[in-house]
Every structure is written in structure tokens, then in C-alpha cells.
Amino acid sequence: MTGFDSIQVRFKNIEFYKSPLANTRTVPFVDSYFDILKAVVNDVKTEYFWFFASFCKLDTNFDWNYIPEQHEKDQIHVWYTTHPMGGLNKEGNVFLIPTQKFKEQMNSLKFLRDFKDINYHASPVLEVQPITVTYFELKDPYVNYHTNPVLYKWLVNKDLQGIKLPNFYPSFWEDEKIYTFGKTKDIMLVPYRKDLKQFYDIDRAVHYDYEYDSKPMDIVFISYDEPNAEKRYKELKAKYPRAKWSKDVPERTLAYVSAALLSETDYFFTVWPKLELIDSFKFDFQPDRMKNPCHYIFNAKNPVNGLEYGHGAVLLYNKKLVLETKNPGLDFTLSKAHDSVPVLSAINHFNETPLMSWRTTFREVIKLLQMKPTVESKYRLMKWCELGKGDNADWVYKGAHDAKDYYEKNSDNYDKLMLSYNFDWLKQYYEKKY
């Protein structure tokens, strides 16, 4: 074997292999290979030095007698594995480094890969320790992320159990990254951080194409007393056979819980009888795997006042968050983490009857008055309070102004404002007034 100095980088929580070289110095992995190299290179006494990771199985199959050709003498030589258990990544874990040339360049380099000349060698026999595979539930990937804190782990959607994972290994050349695979990122190779809140907190991300099918989310149709409920459910069911129906639950929180219990997927779409779905809306949206679990709110068009925002629109609910919601306040959806998706889902025909028109408007105006005023909320409130056009526009107008009067009298009484959340109370209030 060559008499070059050698440095083995020891990783925590990963089984290591003993160095086959006698003159090996062991150093702990901290931050990156590049940072370690800059810290140790001045202690190297030989023209070249070996630098390798402790999780690499470097036995007699590896050519420790390698000597660079004359035209290769100033190159960093790096070996990456093509072994089925290794992980195809050219930023490998075994290096032969020209000591003086590295010293000359290291302070001017931003990244190790910026070194002037790197020679990549594919090795079919080089084995590395396999990476832990953990399956996550889409409703909350972070639960399984925080179990078994290893340096890197595969996080794979439980719906993909048995899938062949990419033959890939993370790079330790520079700062840590998260690697994602496939359109919906149901396969992730992630570094462990004790205090991580969401995967977007990891500054660097690298994405690769990878083929697999993503499981579609359930669709739950929620109705109470709407006159066109049966007709619209049949239309929905004919187009999307996976749709289910939750009916006749008057209390709003219980209605959402009922819908959640019908869903067999971790997220589920909700559709209301008053919605005329847009042809381009296909119920194929997938929640963002990189962010914290939340509800997703699409847009709907109001045919009376022309507003287009999340009111009355299709929603994608996180099942876990729905079941955890006990005291939601005036708006069930907004009481938990949520995100707006600027995609038109439907026309909201809330104005099909006088009661529906009045009730829907009354509830929405109370919510707009209760929230912290913004330019957007003020504009929406103004539009609701104007006399619009179309069926039952006068009942929309009445509902808005009745809500304003009610709010002015009860703004300091939250319990009375919460009555607007109950359909039975709304009906009684409407019938008493009209």
C-alpha cells in the first residue's frame, strides 16, 4: 500500500469500519468535508493523502496502491460507488488529495466542488452503510422524522411501502441538504435537526425526477338542507367515484368531524351542495410535503357580488387537524394552520334560496367584522354590503346588514357571535325576523 497519510472521518450514530491503513488519523464529522479538510491539511506530511468516511467498507477490493498519472497529479481524485447498496452520487466519500495544490486553492474556494480539477472514479465494489428507512403518514410527516435521530434518513410515504428507493447517498462535501424525489416529494432523504419545524427550514434542497403514483385524496360531500344536494352529489359521484357523502349534521364542527371520519386518506377534499365545480378543477392537488401540516383553501366565485376568494370554496382538509379541532371559533378552517391556493375551484351558488342567501351572508359578514381589518377584508366587506345582482340578491343584502346590526350590538359578547356558527340558530333568527 502507498505510504500516504490518511484521515478517516468518523460519523456519529452510524456503524463504522476500521481503517485498513496503519497510518490513519481519525477525526469527527463536523459540518462538512470541506471544513474538515481545511482544518487538518496543515498536519499532512505526505505529497498526497487519503481522506475517507468511516461508513465506507474499504477492504482489499479497493486499490490503495493508486498513483495518479503525470497529467493527473494536481487533481483531487474521488471514488463514488455504483454498488447496489451504495448510492449513485458522484460526490463520493473516498478521496486522494494533492496536499500542496489543495492548500493553494482552499481559501479561494466557496465549495469543494469548485476545486480546479476533480477526477471522479466509479467503483462497483465500494460499499457504504445503508441509510435508515422510515415511513411517514402524510397527515404529519414530522412525527416519524423525530424518531431515531440519525444523521440522514429516508422518509417515505407509507402509501409507497415496497417501492424501490433511488440508489443514492447524501453528499457531505459541503453544507447539508435535503434531497427530494418525484413530483409529490413522497420520497425524501433528510438530515436530522433536533429543532426542525418544517423541511423548508433546511436551506438547501436538491430535487430529482422519480416515477411513482401518488394516491389521490378522498372527496367528501357535506350537505345539510340545501335543495340541490342530491342532484349535485350524483353529478360529483358520477365523475369521481371515490366521493362520499356526509349529510344532515347541523353543528358545524360535528359536520367536519363526520366528514373526516368518512375519509380513508390523511387529507380529504370537501365539496358543498351549492358549488358548481369548474371543469378544469380535477381534485388532483397534493399537499406540500415540505411544510407543516395544514388545510388548503381554494377559490370560489361569488355570482352575486363578483368576489373570488376562499369563501365557500373547495377545501383540502388535513384529517388529523380536523379531529384535533375542539373549539374552532367563528371559522373552523382558519382556526388551524392553513394556506391559500390561488386556483378557482367552483362557482358558489349560495343564493339558491332566500334562507341560504341570507344565512351564508350573515355568517361571512360576522367573520369579516370579527377579524383584524386589512385592505382586502375591508374591500370584501364593502362588496358583501352592496346590493348585488342575480337570484336572491336582496336577501344577500339583508343578510349583510342584519349581520352588521347584530355585530354592533354584540361585538363584546363572543358567545353571541358564536351563535352564527350554528345552522339551527340561524334559521330561528331568520324566521323570527322575517
PAPALO-58648 format. One line per 8 residues: their letters; for each residue x, z, y of C-alpha. Coordinates in nm, 2 decimals, padded with zeros to 4 digits. Example, Ala and Ser with C-alpha at 12.3 -4.5 7.8 and 13.67 -1.06 7.14 Angstrom:
2
AS> 01.23/00.78/-00.45; 01.37/00.71/-00.11
END
This chain:
434
MTGFDSIQ> 00.00/00.00/00.00; 00.11/-00.06/00.36; 00.27/00.23/00.53; 00.05/00.21/00.84; -00.10/00.52/00.99; -00.47/00.58/00.90; -00.76/00.76/01.06; -01.08/00.84/00.88
VRFKNIEF> -01.39/00.92/01.09; -01.59/01.20/00.93; -01.97/01.19/00.98; -02.20/01.50/00.96; -02.48/01.51/00.70; -02.35/01.20/00.52; -02.17/01.22/00.19; -01.81/01.12/00.23
YKSPLANT> -01.55/00.95/00.02; -01.19/01.08/00.01; -00.94/00.85/00.17; -00.72/00.66/-00.08; -00.43/00.67/00.17; -00.19/00.96/00.18; -00.11/00.95/00.55; -00.47/00.99/00.67
RTVPFVDS> -00.58/01.19/00.97; -00.95/01.30/00.97; -01.14/01.31/01.30; -01.51/01.39/01.36; -01.75/01.12/01.47; -01.84/01.18/01.84; -02.03/00.93/02.05; -01.87/00.60/01.92
YFDILKAV> -01.58/00.44/01.75; -01.46/00.31/02.08; -01.44/00.66/02.24; -01.26/00.80/01.93; -01.01/00.51/01.93; -00.92/00.57/02.29; -00.87/00.94/02.22; -00.64/00.90/01.91
VNDVKTEY> -00.45/00.58/01.97; -00.16/00.75/02.16; -00.09/00.96/01.84; -00.04/00.65/01.63; 00.33/00.58/01.54; 00.30/00.25/01.35; 00.26/-00.11/01.46; -00.09/-00.12/01.32
FWFFASFC> -00.32/00.15/01.20; -00.62/00.17/00.97; -00.94/00.31/01.11; -01.24/00.36/00.88; -01.56/00.56/00.83; -01.59/00.84/00.57; -01.91/00.69/00.43; -01.72/00.38/00.31
KLDTNFDW> -01.62/00.36/-00.06; -01.27/00.23/-00.03; -01.12/00.22/-00.38; -00.87/-00.01/-00.54; -01.10/-00.31/-00.48; -01.01/-00.30/-00.12; -00.69/-00.48/-00.01; -00.48/-00.21/00.15
NYIPEQHE> -00.18/-00.44/00.15; -00.33/-00.68/00.40; -00.08/-00.81/00.65; -00.20/-01.03/00.94; -00.06/-01.38/00.97; 00.16/-01.46/01.27; -00.13/-01.61/01.46; -00.35/-01.31/01.38
KDQIHVWY> -00.11/-01.03/01.47; -00.28/-00.95/01.80; -00.63/-00.94/01.66; -00.84/-00.65/01.56; -00.94/-00.71/01.20; -01.27/-00.57/01.09; -01.43/-00.57/00.75; -01.80/-00.57/00.72
TTHPMGGL> -01.99/-00.55/00.39; -02.21/-00.81/00.23; -02.27/-00.58/-00.07; -02.64/-00.55/-00.15; -02.61/-00.17/-00.09; -02.40/-00.22/00.22; -02.59/-00.37/00.50; -02.51/-00.70/00.66
NKEGNVFL> -02.38/-00.62/01.00; -02.06/-00.78/01.13; -01.98/-00.47/01.34; -01.83/-00.31/01.04; -01.67/00.02/00.96; -01.31/-00.06/00.84; -01.05/-00.18/01.09; -00.69/-00.28/01.11
IPTQKFKE> -00.59/-00.24/01.47; -00.28/-00.36/01.65; -00.17/-00.04/01.83; 00.01/-00.18/02.14; -00.25/-00.46/02.20; -00.53/-00.21/02.18; -00.35/00.02/02.43; -00.30/-00.27/02.67
QMNSLKFL> -00.67/-00.36/02.67; -00.87/-00.04/02.61; -00.90/00.07/02.97; -01.04/-00.27/03.09; -01.30/-00.29/02.81; -01.66/-00.19/02.86; -01.74/-00.23/02.49; -01.52/-00.25/02.18
RDFKDINY> -01.67/-00.60/02.10; -01.51/-00.72/02.43; -01.16/-00.70/02.28; -00.99/-01.03/02.34; -00.97/-01.14/01.98; -01.16/-00.99/01.68; -01.13/-01.13/01.33; -01.44/-01.05/01.12
HASPVLEV> -01.38/-01.04/00.74; -01.68/-01.04/00.50; -01.63/-00.81/00.20; -01.87/-00.84/-00.10; -01.72/-00.53/-00.27; -01.72/-00.28/00.01; -01.99/-00.01/-00.05; -02.13/00.23/00.20
QPITVTYF> -02.36/00.53/00.16; -02.72/00.43/00.16; -02.94/00.53/00.46; -03.23/00.77/00.41; -03.57/00.60/00.40; -03.87/00.79/00.54; -04.22/00.66/00.55; -04.43/00.74/00.86
ELKDPYVN> -04.80/00.74/00.94; -04.89/00.52/01.23; -05.11/00.80/01.38; -04.79/00.99/01.46; -04.45/00.85/01.35; -04.27/01.14/01.52; -04.38/01.39/01.26; -04.16/01.23/00.99
YHTNPVLY> -03.89/01.14/01.24; -03.81/01.50/01.30; -03.79/01.59/00.93; -03.45/01.57/00.76; -03.23/01.52/01.07; -02.96/01.27/00.96; -02.75/01.05/01.18; -02.96/00.74/01.12
KWLVNKDL> -03.27/00.69/00.90; -03.50/00.41/00.81; -03.85/00.47/00.94; -04.10/00.25/00.76; -04.48/00.23/00.80; -04.64/00.38/00.49; -04.85/00.06/00.45; -04.53/-00.12/00.37
QGIKLPNF> -04.42/00.10/00.08; -04.22/-00.11/-00.17; -04.11/-00.37/00.08; -03.75/-00.48/00.05; -03.57/-00.34/00.36; -03.32/-00.55/00.56; -02.97/-00.55/00.43; -02.84/-00.39/00.75
YPSFWEDE> -02.63/-00.10/00.86; -02.62/00.05/01.21; -02.32/-00.01/01.44; -02.11/00.28/01.55; -01.89/00.07/01.78; -02.04/00.19/02.10; -02.35/00.39/02.22; -02.62/00.45/01.97
KIYTFGKT> -02.91/00.20/01.94; -03.25/00.18/01.78; -03.30/-00.13/01.56; -03.65/-00.27/01.51; -03.76/-00.53/01.26; -04.07/-00.76/01.25; -04.34/-00.84/01.50; -04.50/-00.50/01.50
KDIMLVPY> -04.18/-00.30/01.45; -04.31/-00.13/01.14; -03.95/-00.11/01.02; -03.71/00.08/01.24; -03.36/00.21/01.20; -03.33/00.50/01.43; -03.07/00.75/01.54; -03.16/01.12/01.53
RKDLKQFY> -03.21/01.31/01.85; -03.34/01.66/01.83; -03.53/01.65/02.16; -03.66/01.29/02.14; -04.01/01.25/02.28; -04.05/00.88/02.22; -03.84/00.59/02.08; -03.82/00.43/02.43
DIDRAVHY> -03.60/00.73/02.53; -03.32/00.56/02.33; -03.16/00.35/02.60; -03.05/00.05/02.38; -03.27/-00.14/02.14; -03.20/-00.44/01.92; -03.48/-00.64/01.76; -03.47/-00.87/01.46
DYEYDSKP> -03.73/-01.10/01.32; -03.86/-00.99/00.97; -04.15/-01.12/00.77; -04.43/-00.88/00.66; -04.80/-00.85/00.71; -04.94/-00.58/00.94; -05.25/-00.40/00.83; -05.55/-00.47/01.07
MDIVFISY> -05.72/-00.17/01.22; -06.08/-00.07/01.13; -06.36/-00.16/01.36; -06.64/00.09/01.42; -06.96/00.00/01.59; -07.11/00.30/01.78; -07.48/00.30/01.88; -07.74/00.54/02.00
DEPNAEKR> -08.07/00.40/02.13; -07.96/00.05/02.25; -08.23/-00.21/02.19; -07.99/-00.48/02.06; -07.78/-00.26/01.84; -07.89/-00.41/01.51; -07.85/-00.77/01.63; -07.51/-00.71/01.77
YKELKAKY> -07.38/-00.52/01.47; -07.49/-00.80/01.24; -07.30/-01.05/01.46; -06.99/-00.83/01.45; -07.01/-00.78/01.08; -07.05/-01.15/01.01; -06.73/-01.22/01.20; -06.54/-00.91/01.10
PRAKWSKD> -06.65/-00.79/00.75; -06.43/-00.47/00.79; -06.66/-00.34/01.07; -06.85/-00.02/01.01; -07.15/00.14/01.19; -07.18/00.49/01.33; -07.54/00.54/01.47; -07.77/00.78/01.63
VPERTLAY> -07.52/01.06/01.73; -07.64/01.17/02.08; -07.35/01.41/02.16; -07.06/01.20/02.28; -06.77/01.40/02.12; -06.95/01.41/01.79; -07.01/01.04/01.81; -06.64/00.97/01.84
VSAALLSE> -06.56/01.21/01.56; -06.82/01.04/01.34; -06.65/00.71/01.41; -06.31/00.85/01.34; -06.42/00.98/01.00; -06.55/00.64/00.91; -06.21/00.48/00.98; -05.96/00.45/00.69
TDYFFTVW> -05.69/00.34/00.93; -05.48/00.55/01.16; -05.62/00.36/01.46; -05.96/00.21/01.50; -06.14/-00.02/01.74; -06.47/00.09/01.89; -06.75/-00.16/01.99; -07.07/-00.07/02.17
PKLELIDS> -07.41/-00.25/02.13; -07.40/-00.35/02.50; -07.09/-00.56/02.45; -07.08/-00.94/02.43; -06.74/-01.00/02.28; -06.51/-01.27/02.43; -06.42/-01.54/02.18; -06.05/-01.50/02.25
FKFDFQPD> -06.06/-01.13/02.16; -05.96/-01.11/01.79; -05.91/-00.74/01.71; -05.56/-00.81/01.62; -05.39/-00.58/01.87; -05.14/-00.34/01.72; -05.04/-00.01/01.88; -04.68/00.02/02.02
RMKNPCHY> -04.47/00.19/01.75; -04.21/00.28/02.01; -04.42/00.50/02.23; -04.61/00.83/02.18; -04.95/00.80/02.00; -05.23/00.72/02.25; -05.56/00.55/02.30; -05.56/00.19/02.42
IFNAKNPV> -05.82/00.07/02.67; -05.90/-00.30/02.71; -06.10/-00.45/02.99; -06.47/-00.55/03.02; -06.66/-00.74/03.28; -06.95/-00.58/03.46; -07.22/-00.85/03.51; -07.39/-00.66/03.80
NGLEYGHG> -07.11/-00.58/04.04; -06.83/-00.81/03.90; -06.58/-00.53/03.83; -06.34/-00.59/03.55; -06.16/-00.28/03.41; -06.18/-00.04/03.12; -06.53/00.09/03.17; -06.75/00.02/02.86
AVLLYNKK> -06.48/-00.20/02.70; -06.35/-00.22/02.35; -06.11/00.07/02.28; -05.84/00.13/02.02; -05.85/00.49/01.93; -05.58/00.70/01.77; -05.77/00.87/01.49; -05.56/01.19/01.50
LVLETKNP> -05.60/01.23/01.87; -05.98/01.18/01.84; -06.01/01.45/01.58; -05.80/01.69/01.79; -06.02/01.65/02.10; -06.24/01.95/02.13; -06.32/01.99/02.50; -06.27/01.65/02.64
GLDFTLSK> -06.41/01.69/03.00; -06.61/01.41/03.17; -06.43/01.13/02.99; -06.34/01.16/02.62; -06.09/00.88/02.62; -05.90/00.99/02.93; -05.87/01.35/02.80; -05.58/01.24/02.57
AHDSVPVL> -05.28/01.02/02.62; -05.40/00.66/02.69; -05.28/00.32/02.80; -05.45/00.03/02.97; -05.42/-00.31/02.81; -05.50/-00.59/03.07; -05.69/-00.80/02.82; -06.06/-00.89/02.86
SAINHFNE> -06.25/-00.79/02.55; -06.61/-00.83/02.64; -06.90/-00.86/02.90; -07.06/-00.52/02.93; -07.44/-00.58/02.92; -07.51/-00.22/03.00; -07.80/-00.34/03.22; -08.04/-00.45/02.94
TPLMSWRT> -08.30/-00.17/03.01; -08.37/00.04/03.32; -08.26/00.36/03.13; -07.94/00.21/03.01; -07.86/00.07/03.35; -07.93/00.40/03.53; -07.76/00.62/03.26; -07.44/00.42/03.24
TFREVIKL> -07.40/00.40/03.62; -07.48/00.77/03.67; -07.21/00.87/03.42; -06.95/00.64/03.56; -07.01/00.73/03.92; -06.98/01.10/03.84; -06.64/01.04/03.67; -06.52/00.83/03.96
LQMKPTVE> -06.62/01.10/04.21; -06.45/01.37/03.99; -06.11/01.20/03.96; -05.83/01.21/04.22; -05.91/00.94/04.47; -05.69/00.62/04.46; -05.73/00.29/04.63; -05.85/00.15/04.30
SKYRLMKW> -06.10/00.43/04.23; -06.24/00.41/04.58; -06.30/00.04/04.55; -06.47/00.08/04.22; -06.70/00.35/04.36; -06.79/00.13/04.65; -06.88/-00.16/04.42; -07.10/00.06/04.20
CELGKGDN> -07.29/00.19/04.50; -07.36/-00.16/04.63; -07.68/-00.35/04.53; -07.55/-00.60/04.28; -07.73/-00.89/04.11; -07.88/-00.96/03.77; -08.11/-00.77/03.54; -08.19/-00.42/03.65
ADWVYKGA> -07.95/-00.43/03.94; -08.19/-00.20/04.13; -08.16/00.06/03.85; -07.78/00.04/03.87; -07.81/00.10/04.25; -08.04/00.40/04.19; -07.81/00.55/03.92; -07.51/00.53/04.16
HDAKDYYE> -07.68/00.70/04.45; -07.85/00.96/04.22; -07.51/01.04/04.09; -07.37/01.08/04.44; -07.65/01.32/04.53; -07.61/01.52/04.21; -07.23/01.54/04.26; -07.27/01.66/04.62
KNSDNYDK> -07.49/01.94/04.51; -07.29/02.04/04.20; -06.93/01.94/04.27; -06.82/02.30/04.24; -07.01/02.36/03.91; -06.82/02.19/03.63; -07.08/02.29/03.37; -07.35/02.10/03.55
LMLSYNFD> -07.12/01.80/03.59; -07.06/01.81/03.22; -07.43/01.76/03.16; -07.38/01.39/03.24; -07.18/01.37/02.92; -07.50/01.43/02.71; -07.74/01.14/02.65; -08.04/01.37/02.58
WLKQYYEK> -07.99/01.55/02.91; -07.95/01.22/03.10; -08.28/01.09/02.95; -08.46/01.40/03.05; -08.32/01.39/03.40; -08.41/01.02/03.44; -08.77/01.07/03.31; -08.82/01.37/03.53
KY> -08.70/01.18/03.83; -08.88/00.85/03.76
END
